[in-house]
């Protein structure tokens, strides 16, 4: 299965690069909402992934950002994001990725993250050892608070006050740094390779994280998402990283009134 899904992600990446590399031209952007962009590449990649996943796994459901073919009774659901980091894509920045995740029997089971402009292919899951470009990854490194950094990502409808409070907590309470690169999938690649220690997100969707979470779990990491309660379509606040890091930073989620 790994090879088949990697091939789909590679082809999705090639489609995306075909648009991305047309430097200086209109990347066929449509507006989907305030600061929420969708491109022709999004739609073409998602149509390709939907068709191929339905062909390869006809009994499975499929949930995607631009379109959905959910099968409520299916034990397996593919959760896809054709271009995670669309704003980066349309601005010519290389932090965007194709994300494909398998949600099976109520948990994230397998995932592939492909950042074609950065030549990065991350794959793995509960029964698949994590690999980056074919090289086996080691478990998450021991957390060093003195060098700690958290990747942050906020939806456009996150209250500004909450964003500022999270950043204040990171800098003042944790005394750590933060990074915001505009792509949840790209941030999780950084987490898997030890470039950041955690990922924090407010108002994200399942397709933003599903490709990453199975890989993180196999690397020894955890997330705060309770999939017994969360729905594949709802917005999610989450923190992910090593168990020590998540326990330390969890007040950013728990202390905010809902």
N, C-alpha and C positions, 0 to 999 in steps of 0.2 A: 504493500500500500504506500509506503514512504516514497518509493520511486515514482509511482503514478501521480501522487499529489505534487511532488517536486516538479515533475514535468509540466503539470498544469500551471503552477506558479511561475515557472520559467517562461512559458508561452504568454501568460498574463503580463509578465514583466517586459517581454519583447513588444507586446502591443503598446504598453505604456511608454516605453522608450521611443517608439516610433513617433509619438506625439511630443514627448518631452524634449527630444533632441532637435526639434524644429525651432532653433533659437531665433528669438526676435519676432515670432509670428503669433497670431492669436491661437491659443490652445483650445479654442471652441468651448469657452466657459459659459455656463448658465448659472444664474443665481437660484439657489434653493432656499435661501433664508439669509438673514443678516450674518455676514462673514462665514456663511456655510455654502461652499461652492461644489459644483459637480461638473465634470468635464465629459466630453465625448469619450475620452479614454476610460473613465469610470464605467460608463454604460457599455462600451464594447467589451471591456475585460469581464464585467459581471455577466453579460450575456454569454460569453464564452465559457466561463466557469459554471454557470447554471446548466448549460447544455451538456458539458462534459461530465459533471458530477452526476447529473440525472442519467446519463448513458452508462457510466461506470457503476453507479450504485442506485438503481431505480427504486429500491425499497426505502431509501433514506429521505428524510426531509432536508430542505435547504433554506437557510435564513440569510438574507443579504441586505446591505444598506439600501440599495436601489430597488431591489425586488425580492420577493419571498415566495417559496414553495413549501411551506411548512406542512408536514404530515403529523398531526397531533398524536397519533398512536405509534409513530415510529420510535424505536429505541435509539436511533442514531439521527442526529441532525448536523449537517454541515453548515458552519457559520462563516460567512465570507465578507471581506472588505476589499474591493477591487483596487482602490487607491487610498490607503490610510495615510493622511497627510496631504489632502487635496490642495490646501492653500499653499503649502510648500511647492507642490507640483506646478501650480499655475504661476508661481513666482520664480521658477527656475532653480529652486533649492533641491538638493539631492536627498533630503530626509523624507522619503515616502516609501511605501512598501505595499506589496500584495500580501494579504493575510488570509489563510485558510485554516479553520479549526474544526475539529470533530468533537461534538458534544454527545457522549454515549452513556446510556444508563444513568443519567443525571449528573455527570461530571465531565469536565474538560478532559479529553482522552488523547488527542493527537493534534499537532499543529505544524504549520509551515509559515515562516515569515520570509519574504523575499524582497530585499531592497536593491532593485536592479541598477540604479544609478550609483550605488556604492558597492556593487558586486558582492553582496552578502546574501547567503541562503542559509537560514537557520531552520532546523527541523528536529522533531523529537516528540516524546510523549510518555505515557505511563509504561508502555511496553517497548519503547524505542529510545535508545540512548541519544542524548542531544548531540547534534553535529552542526558545526558551522563550516560551510563550504566543504563538507565531507570529512572534516577533522573532528574527532570526538572532543567534547568540552568536558572540563572538570567541574565538580560541584562548585556552588557559589563560594567565593573566598570568605575567610573569616572577616567579620565586620570590624572595621577600624574607625571609630567615631571621629578621631582627629582628622581623618581624611574623608569623612563621609559626605556624600552628595546624593540628592534625591532628584529624579526626573519628575517634573510636574506637567500636568495637562488638564486644562479646564474647558468645559463646553462654553459656548458663547452666551448661554443663559445662566451661567453660574453667577450669583451675586458678587459684585466687585468686593464687597466687604468680606466675603468668605475667602476669596482668593488672597486678599491682603492678610487676613488672619493666618492662613496657612503658611504664607511666606514669612510672616513675623515669627510663627512658631518654629519653623525650620531654622531661621537665622538666630533668634534670641533664645529660645528654649533648648533646642537641640544643638545649637552652635554648629550647624552644618551648612553646606552650600546647596544650591538648587540649579537645575538646568531645565529649559523649556525648548524643545526642538520641533514641536508642532506635529509630531507623529507618535502615537502610542506604540505602534509596532516597532518603529525605529528605536524608541526608548527601551523597549523590552530586549531588543538585540543588545543594546548597551548594558542592560542588567545581566544578561546571560554571559557576557564577556567580561564582566567585572569593571566596566567603565563607570557605572553608577551603582548605588547600593539599594535603591528602592525606586518604585514607580508609584506616583500618587495621581489619581484622576477623579475629577468631579463631573458628573453628568455624562459619562461615557456610555456606550452601548456594548452589547455582547460581542458584536463583530469587531470592536476595537481591541478586545483582549483575548478572544477565544483561541486565536492561533498561538498566542504566547503562553497562556497559563499551563497547558500540559507540559510544555518544555520546562517552565519554571519549576513545576512540581518535581519533575525527574531530576532537576539540579539541586533539589533539597530546599527550595523556596516555598513560601506560602502566600496566600492572599486572604483578604478579609471578606471576599464575596461568599455568601451562603447560597449555593445553587438550589437548595431545597426551598428557598423563598424567592430568589430572583427569577425573573421571567426573561426570556431571550429578547423580548422587544422593549423592555423598560430601561430607563436610564439608571446608571449605577455609579455610586461613589465607592472607591476602592483604594487599598494600599497593598502593594506586593513587594516581596523581597525575602531576605532571610527571616527566620522566626524572631531572632533577636531584634532586627531592625524594625520589623512590623510592630512588635510589642512596644518598642520605644516610641514610635511615631504615631501609634494608633489614636492618641487623644485628638489629633487633627480631624478624625472622623467622629469620634464619640462625643466630643465636647461641643459640637455645633448643633444648635436647636433644629429639630425637623418639623 
